[in-house]
Amino acid sequence: MPRLPHLAAVAATAVALGLLATAPASGDEPLVSNPRVVAHFDFAAGETPENIAVEPDGSADLTFAFARQVANVTRHGDIRGRVTLPAVANPNTPVVHSAIVLGIARAHDGTLYVTYATGTSETGVWRIPPGGGTPRQIAELPADGLPNGLALDEHRGVLYAADSVRGTVWRVPVTGGPRIAWATGTALTPVPSGTGFGANGIKVHDGAVWVSNTDRGTLLRVPVRPDGSAGPIRTRATGLAGIDDFAFVSHGDTVLAAINSSNQVVVVRPDGSHSVVLTQQDGLSNPTSVAVRKRTVYVPSASYFAAVPVPNLLLARLDRR
């Protein structure tokens, strides 16, 4: 299957990988077993799964980046619904130069929020009503940015979007309205000789906003102060070159992270040590994100850099040692 031209350009920016630190397993160590690919997608049609939100029935809402779609995929791999973001004339998105749908977050009522990067005024956060329907832009973000991961804090009524190019975490109200540059700094920016992707994945967890930086190979924690402002950025793990999005496995600070460029999922422990739990041999092909629901781990792979692209959705079982 041929590469899409715009994906080939992205692939050329792939960075060398760092070494993964390891540490002895603890009694709370997550075990990932029984990996199986439940769905394959059409790379040539732009069905490159970038991010994931899990529904109560265990199905997955996936963003298909270059198809500009959100698709619902059952645990058996059936696609049972698609929503397409509007086409944009002459998109000029930084780094990728195409209109792409990236991050996704789900509210308890089934409303979906996604980031849409176009290089135009259509760039921003979009809302999709429960059950599908017409997407609507609720917040405009800078056209020269690349809003990537998206996280929802329903308690505060805000969304956080990680801008990979501008090195910014934007905050927008779920009701729509003006954006706020909530967190900035070198820790969130890409490196000059890197891929162009700095801040990437993002999650709200235990009173803080956590962000991955792909170029710097780091996992960051930004506390949310009582007034809603950002506290100081702290690095919680390093040596994760190529990290994309991630998910927490429980109420603690243990993370499963997708390492896009090495076809791995790693467990990142609260002390910052990390080790591999899933690999290319399990079916990964440039994994882009991770979700955890009860004892199921979900890993979409976009297959951006593969010689023979095989975008897919992998499921595995989560236990503890």
C-alpha positions in Angstrom: 0.0 0.0 0.0 1.6 3.3 -1.0 2.4 6.1 1.5 0.3 9.2 1.4 2.7 12.0 0.3 2.1 14.2 3.4 2.8 11.2 5.7 6.1 10.6 3.9 7.1 14.1 4.8 6.2 13.5 8.4 8.2 10.3 8.4 11.3 12.0 7.3 11.3 13.9 10.6 11.5 10.8 12.8 14.0 11.1 15.6 16.5 8.6 17.0 15.3 6.7 20.1 16.7 6.9 23.6 17.3 4.0 25.9 14.5 2.9 28.3 15.4 2.9 32.0 14.2 -0.1 33.9 13.5 -0.8 37.6 12.5 -3.9 39.6 8.8 -4.7 39.5 6.7 -3.8 42.5 3.6 -5.4 43.9 1.5 -2.9 42.1 3.2 -3.4 38.7 0.8 -3.5 35.8 0.9 -6.6 33.6 -0.2 -6.4 30.0 -1.1 -9.7 28.4 -3.1 -11.3 25.6 -2.5 -8.6 23.0 -4.7 -9.0 19.9 -5.4 -6.8 16.9 -9.2 -6.4 16.6 -9.4 -4.1 13.6 -7.4 -3.0 10.6 -7.9 0.4 8.8 -7.3 1.8 5.4 -4.1 3.8 5.3 -4.6 5.0 1.8 -8.0 6.5 2.8 -6.4 8.5 5.7 -7.7 6.1 8.4 -4.7 6.7 10.6 -6.0 6.5 14.2 -4.5 9.2 16.2 -6.3 9.4 19.5 -9.0 7.5 21.5 -11.9 7.9 23.9 -13.7 4.8 25.3 -17.4 4.5 25.5 -19.3 2.9 28.4 -20.0 -0.2 26.3 -16.3 -0.7 25.7 -16.3 0.6 22.1 -13.7 3.1 21.0 -14.1 6.5 19.5 -11.0 7.0 17.3 -9.8 10.1 15.4 -8.8 9.2 11.9 -6.3 12.0 11.4 -6.0 12.4 7.7 -9.5 11.3 6.9 -10.7 14.1 9.2 -13.1 11.7 10.9 -14.2 10.3 14.2 -15.2 6.7 14.0 -16.8 4.4 16.6 -15.2 1.0 16.6 -16.6 -1.9 18.6 -14.5 -4.3 20.7 -14.9 -6.8 17.8 -13.5 -4.3 15.3 -16.7 -3.2 13.5 -17.0 0.5 12.5 -20.5 1.5 13.3 -20.5 5.3 12.9 -18.4 8.1 11.4 -18.4 11.9 11.7 -16.4 13.9 9.2 -15.0 17.4 10.0 -15.6 19.9 7.2 -13.1 20.1 4.4 -10.8 23.2 4.4 -9.7 25.0 1.2 -5.9 25.2 1.0 -5.0 23.8 4.4 -1.5 24.8 5.6 -1.1 23.1 8.9 2.5 23.4 10.3 4.7 20.3 9.9 2.0 18.1 8.2 0.5 20.6 5.7 -2.9 18.9 5.7 -6.1 19.3 7.7 -6.0 16.6 10.4 -8.2 15.6 13.4 -6.0 14.8 16.4 -7.1 14.7 20.1 -10.4 13.5 21.4 -12.1 13.7 24.8 -15.5 12.4 25.9 -17.9 13.9 28.4 -20.2 11.8 30.6 -23.2 12.7 28.5 -21.5 11.3 25.3 -20.5 14.7 23.9 -17.2 14.4 22.1 -14.6 17.2 21.7 -11.8 17.0 19.2 -8.9 19.2 18.0 -8.8 20.1 14.4 -5.6 21.5 12.9 -5.9 23.1 9.4 -3.5 26.1 9.2 -6.7 28.3 8.9 -9.3 29.9 11.1 -11.0 26.5 11.3 -8.1 25.3 13.6 -9.4 24.8 17.2 -11.6 22.7 19.4 -14.8 21.2 17.9 -17.8 19.7 19.6 -19.7 16.6 18.3 -23.1 16.1 19.9 -23.9 12.8 21.6 -24.7 10.1 19.1 -23.1 12.0 16.3 -24.5 15.0 14.4 -22.9 18.1 12.9 -19.5 19.1 14.4 -19.3 22.7 15.5 -16.2 24.8 16.3 -16.4 26.1 19.9 -13.0 27.7 20.2 -10.5 29.0 17.6 -6.8 28.3 18.2 -3.9 29.9 16.4 -3.7 28.9 12.7 0.1 28.6 12.9 -0.1 26.1 15.8 -0.8 22.3 15.9 -3.4 21.5 18.6 -2.8 17.9 19.3 -3.8 16.0 22.5 -7.0 17.1 24.2 -8.1 16.6 27.8 -11.4 17.4 29.6 -11.9 18.5 33.2 -15.6 18.4 33.6 -15.4 19.5 37.3 -13.9 22.8 36.2 -15.8 22.9 32.9 -12.7 23.3 30.8 -10.7 21.6 28.1 -6.9 21.6 27.7 -5.3 21.3 24.3 -1.5 20.6 23.8 -0.1 22.6 21.0 2.8 20.7 19.6 4.4 23.5 17.5 3.8 26.5 19.8 4.7 24.6 23.0 1.6 25.8 24.7 -1.2 24.2 26.7 -4.4 26.1 25.7 -7.4 26.2 28.0 -10.9 26.7 26.7 -14.3 26.5 28.3 -16.5 23.5 27.3 -19.3 26.0 26.6 -17.0 27.7 24.0 -15.3 31.0 24.0 -11.9 32.6 24.1 -8.7 30.6 24.6 -6.2 31.1 27.3 -2.5 30.2 27.0 -2.6 28.2 30.3 0.9 26.9 30.3 4.0 27.7 28.3 7.8 27.2 28.6 10.7 25.4 27.1 9.7 22.1 28.7 6.7 22.1 26.3 8.4 23.2 23.1 9.9 21.0 20.3 13.7 21.0 19.8 15.1 22.9 16.8 16.5 19.7 15.2 13.6 17.5 16.1 10.4 16.4 14.5 8.6 19.7 15.2 6.4 18.0 17.8 6.8 19.2 21.4 3.8 19.0 23.7 1.7 16.1 22.4 -0.4 13.9 24.7 -2.3 15.3 27.6 -4.4 14.1 30.5 -6.1 15.6 33.6 -5.1 13.5 36.7 -5.1 14.0 40.4 -5.2 17.8 40.5 -2.8 18.3 37.6 -2.5 18.4 33.9 0.1 15.9 32.6 1.7 16.4 29.2 4.1 14.4 27.0 6.8 16.1 24.9 7.7 14.0 21.9 11.0 15.7 20.9 12.3 15.9 24.4 11.1 12.5 25.4 9.6 13.6 28.7 6.5 13.3 30.7 5.5 16.4 32.6 3.2 17.3 35.4 1.6 20.8 35.7 -0.4 21.3 38.9 -3.7 23.2 38.7 -3.8 25.9 41.4 -7.0 26.6 43.4 -7.7 29.6 41.2 -7.4 27.4 38.1 -4.0 28.8 36.9 -1.0 26.6 36.1 1.6 25.8 38.7 5.3 25.1 37.9 6.0 22.5 35.2 7.8 19.5 36.7 9.5 16.7 34.7 8.3 13.2 36.0 10.1 11.0 33.4 12.8 11.3 30.8 14.3 9.1 28.1 11.0 8.6 26.3 12.1 9.7 22.9 9.1 9.4 20.5 6.5 9.4 23.2 3.0 10.2 21.9 -0.1 10.1 24.1 -0.6 8.0 27.3 -3.1 6.8 29.9 -3.1 6.3 33.7 -3.7 2.7 34.8 -5.3 3.5 38.2 -5.7 6.3 40.7 -1.9 6.4 41.2 0.7 7.9 38.9 1.6 4.8 36.9 1.3 5.4 33.2 1.1 3.4 30.0 2.6 5.4 27.2 2.7 5.0 23.4 6.3 5.3 22.0 5.4 6.0 18.4 8.7 5.8 16.6 9.9 2.5 18.3 6.6 0.6 18.0 6.3 0.2 21.8 4.1 0.7 24.7 5.9 1.3 28.0 4.9 1.4 31.6 6.2 4.6 33.3 6.3 4.2 37.1 5.9 7.0 39.6 9.7 7.1 40.2 10.2 7.8 36.4 11.6 4.4 35.6 10.0 2.7 32.6 10.1 -0.6 30.7 8.5 -2.1 27.6 5.2 -4.0 27.8 4.1 -4.2 24.2 6.1 -4.2 21.0 5.9 -4.5 17.2 5.7 -8.3 17.6 2.4 -7.8 19.3 1.0 -5.8 16.4 2.0 -2.3 17.1 2.8 -0.1 14.2 3.6 3.5 15.3 1.2 3.5 18.2 -0.3 7.0 18.9 -2.2 6.8 22.1 -3.4 4.5 24.9 -6.7 4.1 26.8 -7.5 2.0 29.8 -10.9 0.9 30.9 -11.2 -1.6 33.7 -9.0 -4.5 32.7 -8.7 -3.6 29.0 -5.9 -1.7 27.4 -6.6 0.0 24.0 -3.8 1.0 21.7 -4.4 2.6 18.2 -1.5 2.4 15.7 -1.3 4.8 12.8 1.5 3.1 10.9 2.9 6.4 9.7 6.4 5.2 9.2 5.9 1.6 8.3 7.2 0.2 5.0 3.9 -1.7 4.7 1.4 0.4 6.6 -1.0 -1.5 8.8 -3.0 0.9 10.9 -5.0 -0.9 13.5 -6.5 -1.1 17.0 -5.0 -3.5 19.5 -6.6 -4.6 22.7 -4.8 -6.3 25.7 -5.6 -7.4 29.2 -4.4 -5.4 32.2 -3.6 -7.2 35.5 -1.3 -6.5 38.4 1.7 -8.6 39.6 
